[in-house]
Amino acid sequence: MSRRMLSRSLYRLQNLSRSSGLSLHNSSIHSKHALLHNRPYANTPPRATSGSSLNQTELAKFAAIADSWWDADGPFKPLHVMNPARLAFLRSTLCRHFGKDPFSARPFEGLNFVDVGCGGGILSEPLARMGASVTGIDAVEKNMKIARLHADLDPVVSSIEYRCTTAENLVEEQMKFDALIASEVIEHVADPSEFCKSLSALTVSNGATVISTINRSLRAYATAIVAAEYILHWLPKGTHQWSSFLTPEELVLTLQRASISVEEMAGFAYDPLTGQWSLTDDIGVNFIAFGIKNSQ
């Protein structure tokens, strides 16, 4: 992402936050060193586990295709292809926030990360290779079995701690992490507000939270649902529900209420000619946000 593109994105985010009655800490937004190099709820009300933001209908969807997590041409292909862009954003924002060298092979050495809704571990593993101590959690036991089996194939990532549990359970255990990542997860929970409160509770003061999701826009409905699920068959039909998507404004406000201030946001753009995703200032469909836990 170019400096000009990032500046436009931050300008839009600042306007977004002002229109939502929020106050971003502009002094901590530094584009100078930036290296920025796919659900509405079901038609019936989501079934949440008591005391949890889990949506049992959504869990069943992912349990049915859990065996395909590491099939790069399977139902999770879009996430595999998007991973380089997601990792570029993570490297840029987290290195800047924690004062790490973004050009290091293991820039996250010494940091403790949790990957919430990690699935088969396709994001947990590269984070571990970049030096982070990673805990991957998912509410689907089958996902955890797949993730553990795959990690055991590589000594570099075999140290990842995979647990079949929820963010709420970790809060009860009083666990804390330097950074929390929830990628393509919030659109699948029953209560985004309670989910974000749990994420905040798991993050140390001044720690980082990164969430990626899909905008509730008409363009997102056309591309992430109609095209991706029904025309291109990138995803199983019914993977996403448009009404469960959050707009960037809604995500910023929800995180703000959970004591997390969004500092940076970027969009993802797909190039059909190269088959690759890249970071952009267009947050109209897929987008990712970086926030900081307010000091207590």
Order of alpha helices (4+ residues) and beta strands (2+ residues): alpha-alpha-alpha-beta-alpha-beta-alpha-beta-alpha-beta-alpha-beta-alpha-beta-beta-beta
